[in-house]
Amino acid sequence: MKKIKTRKIAWILLSIFVTITWIFLCDFEDSDYLSDPPCNKSIKIFTATGFFGQKIYPRFLSHCSEEIRNYCGITRRKPDFEKADAVVFHARDYSYWKSRWFFSNRNFTIPYIIWTMESPISEQNFPSSMNLTMSYDRNSDIHFPYGNFRRHQKSGENLEEIWKMKRKSAESGAEIAWMVSNCETENRRMEIVQKLMKLGLKIDIFGKCGIPPKKCSISEATSKCEFDLISPYKFYISIENSNCKDYITEKFWRNIRNRFVVPIVLGKQLYLNAGIPEKSFIALDDFENLERFKNFIEDMAENKTKYLEFHEWRNEFEIDDVLGEGSDNHGFCKLCQDLRSKKYSKSYSKPVENWHKLEDCDYKLGYRFLDDY
């Protein structure tokens, strides 16, 4: 019996040894990408990771100008690695073990770029040997925001049509919607919303933290069904899971742009600092307490003039949904231009430092509204 147990232990130890040895000795495998066509562009961006588990395809360049698409390409094929002008790692998909090959075969004349769309509270494990940064943070080397306002040349929106759309109202009678899946966050946004509901403010919460939507499930949340679900509401809870500098995600951009709602946010100055017009959103921290906020919302919901004041920005601005549409001034499109113009230095031995800091966040911003603070 002891011999059998000893053999089992020996086999387990051998298996562990073989696994560790394989991890250390394995070469970069790109079998999933062998069917991809070679990148024949003059500027090549090599992607060393996926994007939330998915391949980073050239679709990230699909909304760049034709000129950029003609000379710049994204590739993952191993033969293209040696010819690449930059190597990009998406932070959430980065793994030290899986990325060892790229560092042991590194060419220090090209930049290694860390790319993140997450807040510092959600993400802290960055490799120290990256040279450039790409993110929503305006201090990044390559700015990649979720969206941005820009002045338009066309005639403004028909605000009367927006009011008519909102007068249809939701079946529940609520004026505020929220689709949310992350129920527990350090900024305690769920507790703040629940306290508003206890005060009598009607809010329909959909998703993992609420009720399944009747009009479309989260798994098939297309633009059409989300528009049908959200557009009858006048307001939308756009409080992020983290209150951090420049961290303004699709929760804000896509709802204000596509569903014609007025976003409710936390951290007024964060939004003003990002260049967002003051009367395009309502900030909770603008109010002395939640009771006053509730009264303001209820009054505004019934007052056409007051409500449409928060849509007047549409006569002057339009919104770029950068993740959905792209922009030559941001993200991969901008990276292509910078690489072509040789904007960056030719030596990349110095790592990224003092970036994506927790000090850029204030998770206690809304705590004063809670009873236990």
JODAFEN-V989642 format. One record per residue. RES is the residue in three letters. SS is DSSP state (alpha for helix, beta for strand, coil for the rest). OMEGA is omega as a letter, one per 20 degrees, with the letter a starting at -180 (* if undefined). D_LAST is the distance of its C-alpha to the last C-alpha in Angstrom with 1 decimal. Layout:
BEGIN
res=RES ss=SS omega=OMEGA d_last=D_LAST
res=RES ss=SS omega=OMEGA d_last=D_LAST
END
This chain:
BEGIN
res=MET ss=coil omega=r d_last=60.6
res=LYS ss=alpha omega=r d_last=59.3
res=LYS ss=alpha omega=r d_last=61.1
res=ILE ss=alpha omega=r d_last=59.3
res=LYS ss=alpha omega=r d_last=55.9
res=THR ss=alpha omega=r d_last=56.8
res=ARG ss=alpha omega=r d_last=58.0
res=LYS ss=alpha omega=r d_last=54.7
res=ILE ss=alpha omega=r d_last=52.7
res=ALA ss=alpha omega=r d_last=55.1
res=TRP ss=alpha omega=r d_last=54.7
res=ILE ss=alpha omega=r d_last=50.9
res=LEU ss=alpha omega=r d_last=51.1
res=LEU ss=alpha omega=r d_last=53.7
res=SER ss=alpha omega=r d_last=51.6
res=ILE ss=alpha omega=a d_last=48.6
res=PHE ss=alpha omega=a d_last=50.9
res=VAL ss=alpha omega=a d_last=52.5
res=THR ss=alpha omega=a d_last=49.1
res=ILE ss=alpha omega=r d_last=47.9
res=THR ss=alpha omega=r d_last=51.3
res=TRP ss=alpha omega=r d_last=51.2
res=ILE ss=alpha omega=a d_last=47.8
res=PHE ss=alpha omega=a d_last=49.1
res=LEU ss=alpha omega=a d_last=52.5
res=CYS ss=coil omega=r d_last=51.9
res=ASP ss=coil omega=r d_last=52.7
res=PHE ss=coil omega=r d_last=50.9
res=GLU ss=coil omega=r d_last=51.7
res=ASP ss=coil omega=a d_last=51.9
res=SER ss=alpha omega=r d_last=53.9
res=ASP ss=alpha omega=a d_last=51.5
res=TYR ss=alpha omega=a d_last=52.5
res=LEU ss=coil omega=a d_last=56.3
res=SER ss=coil omega=r d_last=57.0
res=ASP ss=coil omega=r d_last=55.2
res=PRO ss=coil omega=r d_last=57.7
res=PRO ss=coil omega=r d_last=58.1
res=CYS ss=coil omega=a d_last=56.3
res=ASN ss=coil omega=r d_last=59.0
res=LYS ss=coil omega=a d_last=56.9
res=SER ss=coil omega=r d_last=57.4
res=ILE ss=beta omega=a d_last=53.6
res=LYS ss=beta omega=r d_last=52.1
res=ILE ss=beta omega=a d_last=48.4
res=PHE ss=beta omega=r d_last=48.1
res=THR ss=beta omega=a d_last=45.1
res=ALA ss=coil omega=r d_last=44.4
res=THR ss=coil omega=r d_last=41.8
res=GLY ss=coil omega=r d_last=41.0
res=PHE ss=beta omega=a d_last=38.2
res=PHE ss=coil omega=r d_last=35.8
res=GLY ss=coil omega=a d_last=38.8
res=GLN ss=beta omega=r d_last=41.2
res=LYS ss=coil omega=r d_last=44.1
res=ILE ss=coil omega=a d_last=43.6
res=TYR ss=coil omega=r d_last=46.6
res=PRO ss=alpha omega=r d_last=48.3
res=ARG ss=alpha omega=r d_last=46.5
res=PHE ss=alpha omega=r d_last=43.9
res=LEU ss=alpha omega=a d_last=46.8
res=SER ss=coil omega=a d_last=48.1
res=HIS ss=coil omega=r d_last=46.6
res=CYS ss=coil omega=r d_last=47.7
res=SER ss=coil omega=a d_last=50.8
res=GLU ss=alpha omega=r d_last=54.1
res=GLU ss=alpha omega=a d_last=55.0
res=ILE ss=alpha omega=a d_last=52.1
res=ARG ss=alpha omega=a d_last=52.8
res=ASN ss=alpha omega=a d_last=56.4
res=TYR ss=alpha omega=a d_last=55.7
res=CYS ss=beta omega=r d_last=52.4
res=GLY ss=beta omega=r d_last=51.6
res=ILE ss=beta omega=a d_last=49.0
res=THR ss=beta omega=r d_last=50.5
res=ARG ss=coil omega=a d_last=49.7
res=ARG ss=coil omega=a d_last=53.3
res=LYS ss=alpha omega=r d_last=54.2
res=PRO ss=alpha omega=a d_last=57.3
res=ASP ss=alpha omega=a d_last=55.2
res=PHE ss=alpha omega=a d_last=52.9
res=GLU ss=coil omega=a d_last=55.6
res=LYS ss=coil omega=a d_last=56.1
res=ALA ss=coil omega=r d_last=52.5
res=ASP ss=coil omega=r d_last=51.2
res=ALA ss=beta omega=r d_last=47.6
res=VAL ss=beta omega=a d_last=45.7
res=VAL ss=beta omega=r d_last=42.3
res=PHE ss=beta omega=r d_last=39.7
res=HIS ss=beta omega=a d_last=36.9
res=ALA ss=alpha omega=a d_last=33.9
res=ARG ss=alpha omega=a d_last=32.7
res=ASP ss=alpha omega=a d_last=36.3
res=TYR ss=coil omega=r d_last=37.1
res=SER ss=coil omega=a d_last=38.4
res=TYR ss=alpha omega=a d_last=39.9
res=TRP ss=alpha omega=a d_last=42.6
res=LYS ss=alpha omega=a d_last=43.6
res=SER ss=alpha omega=a d_last=43.6
res=ARG ss=alpha omega=a d_last=45.7
res=TRP ss=alpha omega=a d_last=48.9
res=PHE ss=alpha omega=a d_last=47.7
res=PHE ss=alpha omega=r d_last=47.0
res=SER ss=alpha omega=r d_last=50.2
res=ASN ss=coil omega=a d_last=52.2
res=ARG ss=coil omega=r d_last=50.4
res=ASN ss=coil omega=a d_last=52.2
res=PHE ss=coil omega=r d_last=50.5
res=THR ss=coil omega=r d_last=52.1
res=ILE ss=coil omega=a d_last=49.7
res=PRO ss=beta omega=r d_last=45.9
res=TYR ss=beta omega=a d_last=43.4
res=ILE ss=beta omega=r d_last=40.5
res=ILE ss=beta omega=a d_last=37.1
res=TRP ss=beta omega=r d_last=35.8
res=THR ss=beta omega=r d_last=32.2
res=MET ss=coil omega=a d_last=30.4
res=GLU ss=coil omega=r d_last=27.2
res=SER ss=coil omega=r d_last=24.1
res=PRO ss=coil omega=r d_last=23.7
res=ILE ss=coil omega=a d_last=20.8
res=SER ss=coil omega=a d_last=23.3
res=GLU ss=coil omega=a d_last=26.3
res=GLN ss=coil omega=a d_last=27.0
res=ASN ss=coil omega=r d_last=30.4
res=PHE ss=coil omega=r d_last=32.9
res=PRO ss=coil omega=a d_last=36.4
res=SER ss=coil omega=a d_last=37.0
res=SER ss=coil omega=r d_last=40.5
res=MET ss=coil omega=a d_last=39.7
res=ASN ss=coil omega=a d_last=41.1
res=LEU ss=beta omega=a d_last=39.7
res=THR ss=beta omega=r d_last=36.5
res=MET ss=beta omega=a d_last=36.3
res=SER ss=beta omega=r d_last=33.0
res=TYR ss=coil omega=a d_last=31.0
res=ASP ss=coil omega=a d_last=30.0
res=ARG ss=coil omega=r d_last=32.2
res=ASN ss=coil omega=r d_last=32.9
res=SER ss=coil omega=r d_last=34.6
res=ASP ss=coil omega=r d_last=38.3
res=ILE ss=beta omega=a d_last=38.7
res=HIS ss=beta omega=a d_last=36.2
res=PHE ss=coil omega=a d_last=35.6
res=PRO ss=coil omega=r d_last=33.0
res=TYR ss=coil omega=a d_last=32.3
res=GLY ss=coil omega=r d_last=33.7
res=ASN ss=beta omega=r d_last=34.5
res=PHE ss=beta omega=r d_last=35.8
res=ARG ss=beta omega=a d_last=39.4
res=ARG ss=beta omega=r d_last=41.7
res=HIS ss=coil omega=a d_last=44.3
res=GLN ss=coil omega=a d_last=47.9
res=LYS ss=coil omega=r d_last=48.2
res=SER ss=coil omega=a d_last=47.9
res=GLY ss=coil omega=r d_last=44.4
res=GLU ss=coil omega=r d_last=43.0
res=ASN ss=coil omega=a d_last=44.1
res=LEU ss=alpha omega=r d_last=40.9
res=GLU ss=alpha omega=r d_last=42.6
res=GLU ss=alpha omega=r d_last=42.9
res=ILE ss=alpha omega=r d_last=39.2
res=TRP ss=alpha omega=r d_last=38.6
res=LYS ss=alpha omega=r d_last=41.3
res=MET ss=alpha omega=a d_last=39.6
res=LYS ss=alpha omega=r d_last=36.3
res=ARG ss=alpha omega=r d_last=38.1
res=LYS ss=coil omega=r d_last=39.1
res=SER ss=coil omega=r d_last=35.5
res=ALA ss=coil omega=a d_last=34.1
res=GLU ss=coil omega=a d_last=35.6
res=SER ss=coil omega=a d_last=32.3
res=GLY ss=coil omega=r d_last=32.0
res=ALA ss=coil omega=r d_last=28.7
res=GLU ss=coil omega=a d_last=28.6
res=ILE ss=beta omega=r d_last=25.9
res=ALA ss=beta omega=r d_last=26.5
res=TRP ss=beta omega=r d_last=24.7
res=MET ss=beta omega=a d_last=26.6
res=VAL ss=coil omega=r d_last=24.3
res=SER ss=coil omega=r d_last=25.0
res=ASN ss=coil omega=a d_last=22.1
res=CYS ss=coil omega=a d_last=19.7
res=GLU ss=coil omega=a d_last=17.1
res=THR ss=coil omega=a d_last=16.0
res=GLU ss=coil omega=r d_last=13.6
res=ASN ss=coil omega=r d_last=12.3
res=ARG ss=coil omega=a d_last=11.6
res=ARG ss=alpha omega=a d_last=14.0
res=MET ss=alpha omega=r d_last=15.3
res=GLU ss=alpha omega=r d_last=12.2
res=ILE ss=alpha omega=r d_last=12.1
res=VAL ss=alpha omega=r d_last=15.8
res=GLN ss=alpha omega=r d_last=15.8
res=LYS ss=alpha omega=r d_last=13.7
res=LEU ss=alpha omega=r d_last=16.3
res=MET ss=alpha omega=r d_last=19.0
res=LYS ss=alpha omega=r d_last=17.8
res=LEU ss=coil omega=r d_last=18.2
res=GLY ss=coil omega=r d_last=21.7
res=LEU ss=coil omega=a d_last=21.9
res=LYS ss=coil omega=r d_last=24.5
res=ILE ss=beta omega=r d_last=23.8
res=ASP ss=beta omega=a d_last=26.2
res=ILE ss=beta omega=r d_last=24.8
res=PHE ss=beta omega=r d_last=27.7
res=GLY ss=coil omega=a d_last=28.1
res=LYS ss=coil omega=a d_last=26.8
res=CYS ss=coil omega=a d_last=23.5
res=GLY ss=coil omega=a d_last=25.3
res=ILE ss=beta omega=r d_last=28.9
res=PRO ss=coil omega=r d_last=32.0
res=PRO ss=coil omega=r d_last=33.4
res=LYS ss=coil omega=a d_last=36.7
res=LYS ss=coil omega=r d_last=38.3
res=CYS ss=coil omega=r d_last=37.9
res=SER ss=coil omega=r d_last=36.3
res=ILE ss=alpha omega=a d_last=34.0
res=SER ss=alpha omega=r d_last=37.0
res=GLU ss=alpha omega=a d_last=39.2
res=ALA ss=coil omega=r d_last=36.8
res=THR ss=coil omega=r d_last=39.4
res=SER ss=alpha omega=a d_last=39.0
res=LYS ss=alpha omega=a d_last=41.1
res=CYS ss=alpha omega=r d_last=39.2
res=GLU ss=alpha omega=r d_last=35.7
res=PHE ss=alpha omega=a d_last=37.2
res=ASP ss=alpha omega=a d_last=38.4
res=LEU ss=alpha omega=a d_last=35.1
res=ILE ss=alpha omega=a d_last=32.8
res=SER ss=coil omega=r d_last=35.1
res=PRO ss=coil omega=a d_last=35.1
res=TYR ss=coil omega=r d_last=31.4
res=LYS ss=coil omega=a d_last=30.6
res=PHE ss=beta omega=r d_last=27.2
res=TYR ss=beta omega=r d_last=25.8
res=ILE ss=beta omega=a d_last=22.3
res=SER ss=coil omega=r d_last=22.8
res=ILE ss=coil omega=a d_last=19.3
res=GLU ss=coil omega=r d_last=20.2
res=ASN ss=coil omega=r d_last=19.0
res=SER ss=coil omega=r d_last=18.2
res=ASN ss=coil omega=a d_last=17.5
res=CYS ss=beta omega=a d_last=20.5
res=LYS ss=coil omega=r d_last=23.3
res=ASP ss=coil omega=a d_last=26.1
res=TYR ss=coil omega=a d_last=24.7
res=ILE ss=coil omega=a d_last=25.7
res=THR ss=coil omega=a d_last=27.4
res=GLU ss=alpha omega=r d_last=29.7
res=LYS ss=alpha omega=r d_last=26.9
res=PHE ss=alpha omega=a d_last=27.3
res=TRP ss=alpha omega=a d_last=30.9
res=ARG ss=alpha omega=a d_last=32.8
res=ASN ss=alpha omega=r d_last=31.1
res=ILE ss=alpha omega=a d_last=31.6
res=ARG ss=alpha omega=a d_last=35.1
res=ASN ss=alpha omega=a d_last=36.6
res=ARG ss=coil omega=r d_last=34.9
res=PHE ss=coil omega=r d_last=34.6
res=VAL ss=coil omega=r d_last=31.0
res=VAL ss=beta omega=a d_last=28.5
res=PRO ss=beta omega=r d_last=25.6
res=ILE ss=beta omega=a d_last=22.0
res=VAL ss=beta omega=r d_last=20.1
res=LEU ss=coil omega=a d_last=16.9
res=GLY ss=coil omega=a d_last=17.8
res=LYS ss=alpha omega=a d_last=20.6
res=GLN ss=alpha omega=r d_last=22.0
res=LEU ss=alpha omega=a d_last=22.4
res=TYR ss=alpha omega=r d_last=24.7
res=LEU ss=alpha omega=r d_last=26.6
res=ASN ss=alpha omega=r d_last=27.2
res=ALA ss=coil omega=r d_last=28.7
res=GLY ss=coil omega=a d_last=31.2
res=ILE ss=coil omega=a d_last=30.0
res=PRO ss=coil omega=a d_last=31.1
res=GLU ss=alpha omega=a d_last=28.5
res=LYS ss=alpha omega=r d_last=29.7
res=SER ss=alpha omega=a d_last=29.7
res=PHE ss=beta omega=r d_last=26.1
res=ILE ss=beta omega=a d_last=23.1
res=ALA ss=beta omega=r d_last=19.8
res=LEU ss=alpha omega=a d_last=16.6
res=ASP ss=alpha omega=r d_last=15.2
res=ASP ss=alpha omega=a d_last=18.4
res=PHE ss=coil omega=a d_last=17.0
res=GLU ss=coil omega=r d_last=15.0
res=ASN ss=coil omega=a d_last=13.4
res=LEU ss=alpha omega=r d_last=14.4
res=GLU ss=alpha omega=r d_last=17.0
res=ARG ss=alpha omega=r d_last=18.9
res=PHE ss=alpha omega=r d_last=18.8
res=LYS ss=alpha omega=a d_last=20.3
res=ASN ss=alpha omega=r d_last=22.9
res=PHE ss=alpha omega=a d_last=23.9
res=ILE ss=alpha omega=a d_last=24.4
res=GLU ss=alpha omega=r d_last=26.4
res=ASP ss=alpha omega=a d_last=28.6
res=MET ss=alpha omega=a d_last=29.2
res=ALA ss=alpha omega=a d_last=30.2
res=GLU ss=alpha omega=a d_last=33.0
res=ASN ss=coil omega=a d_last=34.1
res=LYS ss=alpha omega=a d_last=36.5
res=THR ss=alpha omega=a d_last=36.7
res=LYS ss=alpha omega=a d_last=33.0
res=TYR ss=alpha omega=a d_last=32.5
res=LEU ss=alpha omega=r d_last=35.4
res=GLU ss=alpha omega=a d_last=34.2
res=PHE ss=coil omega=r d_last=31.7
res=HIS ss=coil omega=a d_last=34.8
res=GLU ss=alpha omega=r d_last=37.1
res=TRP ss=alpha omega=a d_last=36.3
res=ARG ss=alpha omega=r d_last=38.5
res=ASN ss=alpha omega=a d_last=41.5
res=GLU ss=coil omega=a d_last=40.9
res=PHE ss=beta omega=r d_last=39.2
res=GLU ss=beta omega=a d_last=39.4
res=ILE ss=beta omega=r d_last=37.2
res=ASP ss=beta omega=r d_last=38.4
res=ASP ss=coil omega=a d_last=36.9
res=VAL ss=alpha omega=r d_last=37.6
res=LEU ss=alpha omega=a d_last=37.1
res=GLY ss=alpha omega=a d_last=39.3
res=GLU ss=alpha omega=a d_last=41.8
res=GLY ss=coil omega=r d_last=41.9
res=SER ss=coil omega=r d_last=42.7
res=ASP ss=coil omega=a d_last=45.2
res=ASN ss=coil omega=a d_last=42.6
res=HIS ss=coil omega=r d_last=40.1
res=GLY ss=alpha omega=a d_last=39.8
res=PHE ss=alpha omega=r d_last=43.0
res=CYS ss=alpha omega=r d_last=45.2
res=LYS ss=alpha omega=r d_last=44.1
res=LEU ss=alpha omega=r d_last=44.5
res=CYS ss=alpha omega=a d_last=48.1
res=GLN ss=alpha omega=a d_last=48.9
res=ASP ss=alpha omega=r d_last=47.5
res=LEU ss=alpha omega=a d_last=49.5
res=ARG ss=alpha omega=a d_last=52.6
res=SER ss=coil omega=a d_last=52.4
res=LYS ss=coil omega=a d_last=51.8
res=LYS ss=coil omega=a d_last=48.7
res=TYR ss=coil omega=a d_last=47.4
res=SER ss=coil omega=a d_last=49.2
res=LYS ss=coil omega=r d_last=51.7
res=SER ss=coil omega=a d_last=50.1
res=TYR ss=coil omega=r d_last=46.9
res=SER ss=coil omega=a d_last=46.5
res=LYS ss=coil omega=a d_last=43.3
res=PRO ss=coil omega=r d_last=40.1
res=VAL ss=coil omega=r d_last=37.0
res=GLU ss=coil omega=r d_last=34.5
res=ASN ss=coil omega=a d_last=31.1
res=TRP ss=coil omega=r d_last=30.3
res=HIS ss=coil omega=a d_last=27.6
res=LYS ss=coil omega=r d_last=25.0
res=LEU ss=alpha omega=r d_last=21.3
res=GLU ss=alpha omega=r d_last=20.9
res=ASP ss=alpha omega=a d_last=21.8
res=CYS ss=beta omega=r d_last=18.5
res=ASP ss=coil omega=a d_last=14.9
res=TYR ss=coil omega=a d_last=13.0
res=LYS ss=coil omega=a d_last=9.6
res=LEU ss=coil omega=a d_last=11.4
res=GLY ss=coil omega=a d_last=9.9
res=TYR ss=alpha omega=a d_last=6.2
res=ARG ss=alpha omega=r d_last=6.1
res=PHE ss=alpha omega=a d_last=7.9
res=LEU ss=coil omega=a d_last=5.8
res=ASP ss=coil omega=a d_last=5.7
res=ASP ss=coil omega=a d_last=3.8
res=TYR ss=coil omega=* d_last=0.0
END
